Amino acid sequence: MDDVVRRTNPDTVQEPTVADNSLEERMPAAFVTAGLLEPDEEESKSEDDEITQELKKIQAALIPVQEYNRIQKKKLLAVAKAEMAKQEVKKNYKNMMQRLWKFIVQ
């Protein structure tokens, strides 16, 4: 009952809440929130246009960099595999030389 008195009392000024708004005002907001409607494009389009354009420009600039990095990664992987194979050969050679010296010393 106090709620009703406060709303009708002209001395008390309150900001309207979503619950106070009419059904016609609440439904579009609910549909936008649910993703069923797009928000007013006029309001957000001008702000988003500059940001979107800048993001697209930067993303386009990153495409060649990404391709270059992918190619370099493949080359580096091939070099690393070759180096690992060399290290394995050197390790085997060292082990064989140690065995040979042990055999000669005995």
N, C-alpha and C positions, 0 to 999 in steps of 0.2 A: 504494500500500500504506500509506503514511503516513496518508492520508485515512481509511482503514478503522481504523487503530490509534487515531487521534485520536477518531473517533466512538465507539469502544467503550471507550476509556480513561475510567474514572469520575473521574479527577483533572482531566480537561480538560472544562470546561463551555463549550459553544458554543450560541449562539442557533440555532434551526432556520431553515433557509432555505426558499425555495419548492421547491427541488429535494429537500429532506428531507421535505417534507409528502407525505402519501399522495395518490394519484390522485384520490380522492373530494374531498379538500380543494382541490386545484388546479383541477379542472375548472370548478366554479362561478365561481371568480375569473377564469378564462380566458374563460368565456362572458360574464361581465359586461364584461370588457375589450373583447371583440369586439362588444359591443352586442346579443348574442343574449338576454341576461337582464337584467332590471332589478336594480339594487343593492337591498339590504334597505331597503324604504321606511320601516320603523319608525325606523331610525337617522337617515336623512337627511330624513325628512318633517317632523319637528318643527323642525329647524333651517331648512329651506327654506321652511316655511310663512310665517314672519314676513317673511323676505326677499322671497318671492314676492308676498305681499300688499302689501308696501310698494312694490315695483316696479310692480305693477298699478295701485295708487293713483296713483303719480306719472305713469305712462303715461296714465292716464285724465285726469289734470289737464293733460297736455300736448296732448291732442287739440284742445281749443278754441283753444289758443295756436297750434297748427300751422295750423288753419283761418283764424284771424285773420291770420297772417303770409302765407298764400297769397293772401288777398283783398287785403291791403295791397300785396303784390308786383305783383298785376295792376293795381291803381290806379296805382302808381308807374311801371310800364311805360308805361301810357297817357299819364301826365303827361310822362314823358321823351320819348316819341315826339312829342307835341305841341310840346314845347319845342325839339326838334331841327328840326321843321318851321318854327317861328318863326325860329330862328337861320338856317336856309337862306334864308328870305324876306328877312331883314335883310341877309344877305351879298349876295344878288342885287341888292337895292336899292342897297346901297353901291357895288357894281361898276358898276351902271347910272349912278349919279350921277357917279362918277369919269369914265366915258366921256363923259357929257354935258358936264362941265366941260372936258375935253380938247377936245371938239368946239367948244365956245363960245370957248375961248381961242384956237384956231387961226384 
